[in-house]
Amino acid sequence: MKLKFIEEKAVKGIMLITTLLVFLFVGSILYTIVKNGWRAMSWEMITDLPGGGFYIGKEGGLLNAIVGSLYIVGASTVLGLAVSIPVVFYLNIYLKKNAKRGSIARLAYDVLFGIPSIVYGAFAFTIMIYFGLKTSLAGGIIVITLLIIPIFIRSMDEIARELPQDMLNASYSLGATRYETIKVVVRQIAPGIATATLLSIGRAIGDAAAVLFTAGYTDNIPTSLGQPAATLPLAVFFQLSSPIPAVQERAYAAALILTGIVLILSILGRIITNRFSRNKIQ
Amino acid sequence: MNTTGEECKIAQKTSGIRLLKDKMAGSVMLTFTLVSVLLVVLIGIGLMIKSMPILHEKSLWELLCTSKWKPMRGDFGFLPFILGSLWVTIIAIIWTLPVALFTAIFLTENSRTWVKKIVFPALDILAGLPSVVYGVWGILVIVPWISDWLAPHFVEYSTGYSTLAAGIVLGIMILPLLISLFVELFSSVPRELREASLSLGATRWQTTKYVLLKRTFPGIVASVTLAISRAMGETIAVLMVCGNIVQLPESLFDGCYPLPALIANNYGEMLSLPLYESALMLAALILFVVVFVFNIVSRLILRKLEQKLM
């Protein structure tokens, strides 16, 4: 057999191995998290606040972290959408395709997307000190909003850019203004907005470094924006660093809850993309 | 005549309002866009102002190239942290680059649709998992694997919390990013080029090697740069498995202390020492500058390539 055919076979083998490796990692991570998390899982983990001796291994649950995470993620998703949807419309309807300003803005969002969350956290924390704010729910919401805006804009923009120019022209030729044309565009990119939202929620709920200094940690559910809020990733992080095995077990439970939420979001995202992209004009 | 004239007036009036709305919406959107774009500048300037005190005290060269870290005595040598970051990132890239390349080639060149239908969701999951979950997995799987199984072959003793563990975990985290960048890159190469090569009797791998990889080489470099900048900033997962020991790492099985871990571990506690705070801000600024430069360079290369290939 010629050398090139042997090479072909060998490379094919390597490719299969590397692809299987990807599955091995996914499998190993999910298996480890589920196996360890399930042992420590119980109803009271989801429904109870930490009790008196929670951090030495006595009764209580993670409700503070679950609710704190939901507050932060919910609020920052709404704020993030409110900022990024106008930006996407501006980039794709008001600006001409391939406009220089648009490409500079997109580059800026790419950079923002790449900035590590720890840098966002440190930056937000200095600003909070400057204004005399303490670690609080509000701080967490602001920093997570900043963090997910570039994700929102990038993923929605990717879909909006594929809109055919003819469709916009058709709307203009009927006498619609650019502002009115948005109504047409919204229907086309709605699934994109939904997927982008799920993607950002996934990122927002899993981020620990940014909320580390800004949201703080507490055993209670915050009742106002000025109080600190616990979050799931930090619940994992802090409890895992405890020397007491029973507390570490809870970190696994928290990791399982977090993974469960992220997986559900990712599956929903797939379903939405598959189902709704049927209506799209190609 | 009269009625049409009035209709005209009404039409003019409403169209005036409509145009006004259009203009106003436009300027509101422009403001949002400008403000969000300015955020990059704002973060850069903010970090720069905050790290000024320590830069006044000491030269940048001295800060970056000495390895003494005693904040209480005023010694701030960033070298261990910079080397820690570098080593962890290098290990991560070295092992993920071939894996990502071959997987991406497999996905774009050799596999059937049903394979893609199961591989892409798996990559989605990998990309979506929070970094703290990777950290837990690293502690439960990679760290014991290194300390019980791998390290005894090479060194006398290792806790497992090491540069190598951090590199492995970090690699898995950037794997989905690299693969998706590569897949996008390879799919943008026109099919005619491959067909031309195949029709001359080249095997698939030869076609891949001489047509695909050669043509997308700048793109591959850019993608790797992008992945490096992502890896540099990864905090929590690395922090959980890297050992957090301030030293110049001598072997892969020693602990290390990358820059993001430095910020995460110490920020918030050091406000009594202004110089310490400034030092940590300088760490954030270093990360920012690296990410900024790497991102812009790689995005510009990728963009140019995209236009050329289209």
HADDOCK unambig.tbl for C-alpha pairs under 7 A between the chains (distance, minus, plus):
assign (segid A and resid 8 and name CA) (segid B and resid 203 and name CA) 6.96 0.50 0.50
assign (segid A and resid 8 and name CA) (segid B and resid 205 and name CA) 5.62 0.50 0.50
assign (segid A and resid 15 and name CA) (segid B and resid 102 and name CA) 5.07 0.50 0.50
assign (segid A and resid 15 and name CA) (segid B and resid 103 and name CA) 5.73 0.50 0.50
assign (segid A and resid 15 and name CA) (segid B and resid 106 and name CA) 5.82 0.50 0.50
assign (segid A and resid 18 and name CA) (segid B and resid 99 and name CA) 5.33 0.50 0.50
assign (segid A and resid 18 and name CA) (segid B and resid 102 and name CA) 6.60 0.50 0.50
assign (segid A and resid 18 and name CA) (segid B and resid 103 and name CA) 5.81 0.50 0.50
assign (segid A and resid 19 and name CA) (segid B and resid 103 and name CA) 5.28 0.50 0.50
assign (segid A and resid 23 and name CA) (segid B and resid 122 and name CA) 6.83 0.50 0.50
assign (segid A and resid 26 and name CA) (segid B and resid 122 and name CA) 6.72 0.50 0.50
assign (segid A and resid 26 and name CA) (segid B and resid 126 and name CA) 6.30 0.50 0.50
assign (segid A and resid 29 and name CA) (segid B and resid 137 and name CA) 5.96 0.50 0.50
assign (segid A and resid 32 and name CA) (segid B and resid 137 and name CA) 6.60 0.50 0.50
assign (segid A and resid 33 and name CA) (segid B and resid 137 and name CA) 6.95 0.50 0.50
assign (segid A and resid 83 and name CA) (segid B and resid 32 and name CA) 6.47 0.50 0.50
assign (segid A and resid 86 and name CA) (segid B and resid 29 and name CA) 5.15 0.50 0.50
assign (segid A and resid 87 and name CA) (segid B and resid 29 and name CA) 5.76 0.50 0.50
assign (segid A and resid 87 and name CA) (segid B and resid 32 and name CA) 6.20 0.50 0.50
assign (segid A and resid 87 and name CA) (segid B and resid 33 and name CA) 5.15 0.50 0.50
assign (segid A and resid 90 and name CA) (segid B and resid 26 and name CA) 6.94 0.50 0.50
assign (segid A and resid 90 and name CA) (segid B and resid 29 and name CA) 5.77 0.50 0.50
assign (segid A and resid 90 and name CA) (segid B and resid 30 and name CA) 6.60 0.50 0.50
assign (segid A and resid 94 and name CA) (segid B and resid 26 and name CA) 6.92 0.50 0.50
assign (segid A and resid 105 and name CA) (segid B and resid 37 and name CA) 6.18 0.50 0.50
assign (segid A and resid 108 and name CA) (segid B and resid 37 and name CA) 5.83 0.50 0.50
assign (segid A and resid 108 and name CA) (segid B and resid 40 and name CA) 6.88 0.50 0.50
assign (segid A and resid 109 and name CA) (segid B and resid 37 and name CA) 6.82 0.50 0.50
assign (segid A and resid 111 and name CA) (segid B and resid 292 and name CA) 6.02 0.50 0.50
assign (segid A and resid 111 and name CA) (segid B and resid 295 and name CA) 5.85 0.50 0.50
assign (segid A and resid 111 and name CA) (segid B and resid 296 and name CA) 6.82 0.50 0.50
assign (segid A and resid 112 and name CA) (segid B and resid 40 and name CA) 6.29 0.50 0.50
assign (segid A and resid 114 and name CA) (segid B and resid 230 and name CA) 6.30 0.50 0.50
assign (segid A and resid 114 and name CA) (segid B and resid 291 and name CA) 6.65 0.50 0.50
assign (segid A and resid 114 and name CA) (segid B and resid 295 and name CA) 7.00 0.50 0.50
assign (segid A and resid 115 and name CA) (segid B and resid 288 and name CA) 6.55 0.50 0.50
assign (segid A and resid 115 and name CA) (segid B and resid 291 and name CA) 6.28 0.50 0.50
assign (segid A and resid 116 and name CA) (segid B and resid 233 and name CA) 4.71 0.50 0.50
assign (segid A and resid 116 and name CA) (segid B and resid 234 and name CA) 6.57 0.50 0.50
assign (segid A and resid 118 and name CA) (segid B and resid 235 and name CA) 6.74 0.50 0.50
assign (segid A and resid 118 and name CA) (segid B and resid 260 and name CA) 6.63 0.50 0.50
assign (segid A and resid 119 and name CA) (segid B and resid 284 and name CA) 5.63 0.50 0.50
assign (segid A and resid 123 and name CA) (segid B and resid 43 and name CA) 6.54 0.50 0.50
assign (segid A and resid 123 and name CA) (segid B and resid 47 and name CA) 6.83 0.50 0.50
assign (segid A and resid 177 and name CA) (segid B and resid 19 and name CA) 6.92 0.50 0.50
assign (segid A and resid 177 and name CA) (segid B and resid 22 and name CA) 6.37 0.50 0.50
assign (segid A and resid 178 and name CA) (segid B and resid 22 and name CA) 6.38 0.50 0.50
assign (segid A and resid 179 and name CA) (segid B and resid 22 and name CA) 4.90 0.50 0.50
assign (segid A and resid 179 and name CA) (segid B and resid 25 and name CA) 6.80 0.50 0.50
assign (segid A and resid 202 and name CA) (segid B and resid 128 and name CA) 6.47 0.50 0.50
assign (segid A and resid 206 and name CA) (segid B and resid 130 and name CA) 4.39 0.50 0.50
assign (segid A and resid 206 and name CA) (segid B and resid 131 and name CA) 6.88 0.50 0.50
assign (segid A and resid 207 and name CA) (segid B and resid 130 and name CA) 6.50 0.50 0.50
assign (segid A and resid 208 and name CA) (segid B and resid 236 and name CA) 6.83 0.50 0.50
assign (segid A and resid 209 and name CA) (segid B and resid 235 and name CA) 6.47 0.50 0.50
assign (segid A and resid 209 and name CA) (segid B and resid 236 and name CA) 6.29 0.50 0.50
assign (segid A and resid 209 and name CA) (segid B and resid 264 and name CA) 6.97 0.50 0.50
assign (segid A and resid 213 and name CA) (segid B and resid 268 and name CA) 6.50 0.50 0.50
assign (segid A and resid 233 and name CA) (segid B and resid 132 and name CA) 6.04 0.50 0.50
assign (segid A and resid 237 and name CA) (segid B and resid 132 and name CA) 6.88 0.50 0.50
assign (segid A and resid 255 and name CA) (segid B and resid 133 and name CA) 6.00 0.50 0.50
assign (segid A and resid 259 and name CA) (segid B and resid 129 and name CA) 6.65 0.50 0.50
assign (segid A and resid 262 and name CA) (segid B and resid 128 and name CA) 6.73 0.50 0.50
assign (segid A and resid 262 and name CA) (segid B and resid 129 and name CA) 6.62 0.50 0.50
assign (segid A and resid 263 and name CA) (segid B and resid 125 and name CA) 6.80 0.50 0.50
assign (segid A and resid 266 and name CA) (segid B and resid 125 and name CA) 6.94 0.50 0.50
